Amino acid sequence: MTIQFQNSFIPPSVQRAYDVSIRTATAVSGGFSGATVFRATTIDGRELAVRRTPRSVALPPERMKRLYRLLRQISQAGFRLIPVPFLPARAASPVPGGVDPSFMPWLQVDEIIWQIEPWMPGTSLSGDEVTTLDVSAALIALNQFHQLATKAVRVVGSDDWFVNATKPSPAVLKRLSIVNELTHGVLDLLHRQLSTDSDERFRGLAVRVCKSLRTWLPWLHCELTALATISFPIQPVLRDVWRAHVLFTDNEVTGLIDLSAAASDHVTVDVTRLVRSWYGTDVAKIQKSMEEYQSLRILNASELRLLQVLDASTVLLSPVTWLRRRMESCDTANVSNEVIARLVELTIVAETFNPLPFVS
């Protein structure tokens, strides 16, 4: 059965390759990239997450293969909170690059990459819904993932994306590069082009974000520069873990989802992003959560400074991603309500930003 959703569908060739028969499917997420996730139910009652990604924006094949091996190893070690992609029984068309098809957890049909994995139970929680018990459970789950990911690298081996090492934080280097770009013309370009955007809501938010950046970029540049030459313990982390990617059932974490951004960095990349996504401008609650995290993993003085600066760069640079996507797409249609709602939240946090005090 083929399910049609806004010119996107789950082709019969994909269902045959994964040996599934889809009864119903609902598109549950999508964004600027054109990728879509479907929540699908098979005729035998299984719930699946079906991912449809244009090949032009998909991860490189070798990285997808390495991520699959890492996730499979972590799952086999007993961590059942992550969805491990299924391997298709056969390919509908070959994937360029000569990667062994028997190890590829995806399927290419024309210019679309398809992945299928279990649909994880539970629901995500907003900042208004989350409790201290929920946050505690999330920090414990995140710490368990980090510990097992470190061990998994020792089993499956290191590569360009997943490695245990001591070196400067890739997040610091990447964010310093973004700050340099913004400082040397990109911020002016964003302000100039988006201040006349056809969507009045997006236009107003873009102007407010640019104003906050002009205030804080010099400080952020100084802090990132200071950390760019300091080495930290680097290991596999999720990198894109925020409240929508953590699922709960009765105060227990039952799923960590959307793992494609995973790569090696310092663990505080995950901790700061997740906690800030729940608590936004509530610095007191963020501090308390960071103190609780230190009961799980003690951070030294350098790591505490890293935590502070990673949090700051997350707050100040996250809105930039949405602004650049809009500018580079040259789209004149109104932005979706979902994107506006997310950008409103990010803008408010950036406007009220002050650096976190060091957590003792």
Secondary structure, DSSP 8 states (H G I E B T S, - for coil): ---EETTEE--HHHHHHTT--EEEEEEEEE-TT--EEEEEEETTS-EEEEEEEEGGGS--HHHHHHHHHHHHHHHHTT-TTS------SS-SS--TT---GGG-S-EEETTEEEEEEE---SB---TTT--HHHHHHHHHHHHHHHHHHHHHHHHH---SS---EEE--HHHHHHHHHHHHIIIIIHHHHHHHHTT-S-HHHHHHHHHHHHHHHHHHHHHHHHHHHHTT--EEEEEE-SS--GGGEEEETTEEEEE---TT-EEE-THHHHHHHHHHHHTT-HHHHHHHHHHHTTTS---HHHHHHHHHHHHHHHHHHHHHHHHHHHHHT--S---HHHHHHHHHHHHHHHT--------
